Amino acid sequence: MKYASLELRPVRLRHRSNFESVLAVSAQVAQLVLAAIAVVVALDYGEVILAPIFLGICIGLMFSPLASHIERHGMPTWLSALVIVLTFLILILLIGMGLSVPLAAWIDRAPAIWESLRLQVADWKSLLDSVQGLQKQLSDAMGQASALTVKVDDASAVQSVVSLGPMIVAELLIFLASVYFFVATRDRFRVAVLSMCFTRRMRWRFAHFFRDVEVLISRYLATITVINIGLGIAVTLALWAVGMPSPLLWGVLAILLNFVIYIGPALMTLILLSVSLALHHNMFNVLLAPGIYLALHAVESNFITHQILGARMTMNPFAVFLALAFWIWLWGPIGGFIAVPSLLVLYALARNIIPIKA
């Protein structure tokens, strides 16, 4: 019986041309870009749910060391999480109750303040006339005299106010629930993620990633909170010394707005400048309150914060600005708060999960 002989010939693989290599890389880049766009769209679409959840995770990471300290004394995790949530809720209520009286007083004075501001702005009549003349010329040239007219629909405004209350309550409940469940289940979540790692080295990397995220974010938020409280006390005392009405209100606002770096201090300066414009006519008195705040903020940001946080926690200002712009554009004030913690998460991810070879 004869068998046909099979001759194996080596197959030469054709090398890819430069154009084909460029197409392959471009396809991979396009997939990454499309994935990033899909993530951004999902985050934007789910803002009502995702924003308070992310904020709750940040606050939970901030209080995780405290929860661990409580649990070391024999308290179960669910009870330590409940204590932290109740403490945070009581703190919010105390701040709200303390600010309700001065805030209500300023709201009652809002029409008078607006009238005073209008009179102040009316002094710049020549500038306003120039702007109005330019607007008229543009309208005549474009043939749309009513294009710049703004109309306010009172019915829609009332509906917005009515619908805003339940949304705020719902987001607050989601936020508190996120804090509770994150603190109560943080260890089980860490163990579940580590159990899915197939290699010992991958488990080691993820364990260090979780450790670094908790340490970096808790240290950053706790330190910034203490520094902001000190800034608020200094602002309160300084404005009280110069006779600014409701100094405690401005001190608390300085604490809260300073969590949103860059944008918060600028907004605080604008608020103090507007109030000073409504209360005073002398330029020195108008600039006194915002000038005091800017001086105290400059000392806090350039000396105290830098010295306490140290070089290890110092991040590229441009990267911080980009993260701040992105998250504020996406989620508003909540995004401004989580901008720096998100950078810390990326830093821990790059250092542990994606190590850079020397």
C-alpha positions, 0 to 999 in steps of 0.5 A: 500500500502506497502512501503519498508523501507530504512535503511541508514547505515553510510559509513566509509571513508578509510583513505589514507595510507602514500604512497597514501599521498606521491603520491598526494603531488608528483603529485601536486609538479610535476604539479607546476614544469611542469607549471614553466618549461612551463613559462620559455620556454614561456619567452625564446621563446618570448624574442624578444617581452617580454623582451622589454615589461618587461623593459618598464613596469619597466621604466614606474613604475620608472616614474609613480610618475612623471606622477602622479605629472604632471597629478595633474596639469590638464594634461591628462594621454596620454599627460603625458605618451607622455612627459615621452616617449619623455623625455626618447628618448631625453635622449637616443639620447643625450647620444648616440650623446655624446658618438659617438665621443670617442667611434668611436675613440676607435673603430678606435684604436681597431686594435692597442689595440689588437696588444698591448694586443697580445704583452703583452700576448706574454710575458707569453710565458711559460704559453701559451706553457704549455697550447698548449702542453696540448692541443696537448697531449689531441688531440693526445690521442683522435685522433681528432687533429682538434677538437679544431680548430675554424673557422669563417664564414665571410658570416654568420657574415655579415648576423648576423650584417645585421639582428641585426640592424632591431631587435634592432630597433624593440625592441626599438619601442616595449620598447617605446610603452610599456612605453607609454601605461603602463604609460597612462593606469596604472590607468585603468588597476588597476581599471580593476583588482580590479573590478574582485576581488569578496571580499572586502578583496581581493580588499584591498590586490590587491590595496596594492599590486599595491601600494607597487610595484609602490613605491618599484620599482620607489624608487629603480630605481630612487635611483639607477639611482641617485647613479649611476650618482654620481658614473659615475661623480666620475669615470670620474673625477678620471680617468681624474685626472690620465690621462686616455683617454676619461674619460667621456666614462668610466664614462657613461659606469660605470653608465650603467653597474652599473644597472646590479649588480655584473656582471656590475662592474666586466665587467667594471673592465675587460674593464678598465684592458684591456684598461690599458694593451694596453696603459701601460707597467708598472704594477702600471699604468696598475692597476691604472684605474681599482683600482680607479674604484674598490675603488669608487665602493666599497664605493658606494655599501657598504656605500652610497647605503646601507645607502640611500636605508636602511634596508627596501630595503635590500634583501638577496644577495643569492636571488639577485644572483639567480635572476640575474643568472636566468634573465641574462641566460634568457634575457641577459643584459635586464634580468640583469636590471629587476632582482632586480625589479622582486624580489621586485614584488615577495616581494610585492606579498608575503606580500599582496596577500599571507600573512604570518600568525604570 
